[in-house]
Amino acid sequence: MGVETKKMANSIAAAGDNFGDRLKAWPERVKVFYNDVRTEMRKVTAPSWKEVQATTAVVVITVFIFGVYFFVVDNVIQKGVNQLYSYFGK
């Protein structure tokens, strides 16, 4: 369990079980959550231009391959269904 999760669990446990105690602990829980978000956002970095180009190329190539694959599968299924219609339609 991460440090942030333990903090949140401790603040929830300290709040007690009844609604009033949980309501009183809400501002502290929000403060802890906000601080955790700020800490994590400091770790975020934007990708470099080369990384963006590489991942974009991978996506474009993958979409093209899947497009060709589904085109072939669709045509095979279509021809099979047409064969069934012509066989049983007589």
C-alpha positions in Angstrom: 0.0 0.0 0.0 1.4 3.4 -1.0 2.1 6.2 1.5 -0.7 8.3 0.1 -3.2 5.4 0.4 -2.1 4.9 4.0 -2.6 8.6 4.8 -6.1 8.5 3.3 -7.0 5.2 5.1 -5.8 6.7 8.4 -7.8 9.9 7.9 -10.9 7.8 7.1 -10.3 5.5 10.1 -9.8 8.6 12.4 -13.1 10.0 11.2 -15.0 7.2 12.8 -18.0 5.3 11.6 -20.8 7.8 12.0 -21.8 10.4 9.5 -21.0 13.4 11.6 -17.4 12.4 12.2 -16.9 11.6 8.5 -18.4 15.0 7.6 -16.0 16.8 10.1 -13.0 14.9 8.6 -13.9 15.8 5.0 -11.9 19.1 4.8 -8.8 17.2 6.0 -9.3 14.4 3.5 -9.7 16.9 0.7 -6.5 18.7 1.8 -4.6 15.4 1.8 -6.0 14.5 -1.6 -5.1 17.9 -3.1 -1.5 17.6 -1.7 -1.2 14.1 -3.1 -2.4 15.3 -6.6 0.1 18.2 -6.5 2.9 15.8 -5.5 2.1 13.4 -8.4 1.7 16.2 -10.9 5.2 17.4 -10.2 6.4 14.0 -11.4 4.6 14.3 -14.8 6.8 15.2 -17.8 5.7 15.9 -21.4 7.0 13.5 -24.0 9.7 14.7 -26.4 9.1 15.4 -30.0 10.8 12.1 -31.1 8.6 10.2 -28.6 5.5 11.8 -30.1 6.5 11.0 -33.6 7.4 7.4 -32.7 4.1 6.7 -30.9 2.1 8.4 -33.7 3.8 6.2 -36.3 3.1 3.1 -34.3 -0.6 4.1 -34.0 -0.9 4.9 -37.7 0.7 1.6 -38.8 -1.4 -0.4 -36.3 -4.6 1.2 -37.5 -3.6 0.4 -41.1 -2.8 -3.2 -40.3 -6.1 -3.7 -38.4 -8.0 -2.0 -41.3 -6.5 -4.4 -43.8 -7.2 -7.4 -41.5 -10.8 -6.5 -40.9 -11.3 -5.8 -44.7 -10.0 -9.3 -45.5 -12.1 -11.0 -42.7 -15.2 -9.0 -43.8 -14.8 -10.1 -47.4 -14.3 -13.8 -46.4 -17.4 -13.8 -44.2 -19.4 -12.0 -47.0 -18.4 -14.5 -49.6 -19.2 -17.4 -47.2 -22.7 -15.9 -46.4 -23.3 -15.4 -50.1 -22.3 -19.0 -50.9 -24.8 -20.2 -48.2 -27.6 -18.0 -49.6 -27.0 -19.3 -53.1 -26.8 -22.9 -51.9 -29.9 -22.8 -49.8 -31.8 -20.3 -51.9 -32.3 -22.8 -54.8 
